[in-house]
């Protein structure tokens, strides 16, 4: 109540003071700290700037953005508004003062309010004393006050009767739960007490003065190790010496502790060494140590009356005396195939000595080898590596490897390398592998139980370096297991089991395995090749070993016709091609292949192909008849070429030319001397046989009278006169004369027609130059008319017939033979080429006698133009 009155008095005085002393707004008290759960009271004062428009009734309050109810407000006067908050439990909160005028809020001022507790009495005072250096004490403050609390540490020196000495109080201040005195405020006293006082805005509390003897709380610096060394000739021993720190309370005996451990172990051992106050150094011997083993040593010390050890000194290491290696190396080999020269490479490899504790630091390895039947040829190699390549011939060899250090050599590890032609027996019958959650297990069955030692070898299938292989010896067991961490997932491993007969190695049994599988990284690529009509052969290659990720169990071929249903075929893993049958002809297909293992399958890229419209058989059925037909036609054509003369003779026989006959002499010279013919032959440059028209006979077949031949000489002269008239008149058609003779008779070869009325007519085609004379046509009607006229004038031919009969009786040869005329004679101009003039004459043959009154006899006409050579 009294405090409230004081606050109200301060506020009234502030409101009545000079206006320059009042800010625009203010809040009292500023940043208050109150006890948790008590009542909070604050006042907000308006400055002159906000009056007279606004007054205390326009002030509103907020606590952490939340509006405080109006019933907590208290209007002191027109410029002061108060707020009261009961049971304030916030550890920290913000109270804000606003003005609300014309519906708008404006922040005037705000403050932070903290709530907490008064300090508790400090307790558990403890101290550590560093002689002539530092004295540090710590304590517990009790409940957290949540308010700013200050601590004061008092050190009071006392007499033996625990009475405080005057002017011997030392103090230090701190805001935490520890405080330190530093030299020279750290004089040694066997009797002292320590007290702590805590205070904040809500109150204060002090502890009792706790007596603490300094010698009991003494802690000095760690000792310094001077040396850790071995003694020559004494094995399994190290000597340690150290020096004590200088700042130690005098006349106090000490105890030192030596800690040592070998670097192969995390376990430490301890040795306790007592020292009197006069000794400044210490030493001890560490015995029972391992040979050639490095040890780490550290030391700490304590006063016999103190409770605090010094910190451990900085560690120091040393190695014990060495001893010759006691274990032989773990030796193995990989034999490559023989080279053409008869030599072979043997890859020797071994592991570091696994003896524990080790005998010493290995300086190197000695390899000795010699032919099995000739030990005098022993050779030696020295190396610091754990592998070597030996080039051996085809003989069997004995190889030994020893490790050596400064103290001596290890026992020999011996292996026998068989000769190239040596055959070893198969002792291991079967091997199987399986995996558990953490291990890979290999089991095998041996046919010879006396074999008690084996070597299990494993390496990645894609590993090409023989030194990349791992191995392990197994004794008295056919079961081996290894941690999965020694194998990579998704990698194929080759595992082999080798039986051992002493130093001989028998034939291995090998299998492949995956520790963990996943589906292949890629699928096979299909190769469709050349499709057929209803089938196609799909080929593919194996997936590369590093992308299989497991054992391929099968391949599945998926194929789908265009706008059709997808089909599939599954084959074993050893099949790399498959023939798809029953496909649709002339159809496009899409095909892809999926490779599968136990973990799943992966498909390759799809490929397209189109089946053929016809297959080979269809093409053969179509091409065979066509080919045979063509062969037949070709054979027929060749036959015609080879037999053309025989065919021509059979189908188109040549007609003999009477003019070429030597049986009789024909009166052709007179016709050749005809001036008109000479004019025609001399003027004609070419002879066009296409312009010659031949009249067919139209005589009645009923006439069975004897045929008569006209006198050739008279006929030729008459024809010549008639042709001359025809050419002068320029007529295109040639008529028969009154004596029923043919008006034209200038054909190279004219057939005579013997009629039943014993008349004959001769059809001639005049040889007229192509450029000067048009083709001559003999009308069939005109010929018929002339033939009929000839019957009427039968009597006029009697004389000629009689003459011809007499001729035929006298002649020995008949000129009307059925022989071919090889060449024909034409009237040829003197200007024609020589080859046209010199054509050979056809040979005349003997003709049978002409028979009278017989129709159908074959004969040929006389050429009316002689050869140009006659001129």
Order of alpha helices (4+ residues) and beta strands (2+ residues): alpha-beta-beta-beta-beta-beta-beta-beta-beta-beta-beta-beta-beta-beta-beta-beta-beta-beta-beta-beta-beta-beta-beta-beta-beta-beta-beta-beta-beta-beta-beta-beta-beta-beta-beta-beta-beta-beta-beta-beta-beta-beta-beta-beta-beta-beta-beta-beta-alpha-alpha-alpha-alpha-alpha-beta-beta-alpha-alpha-alpha
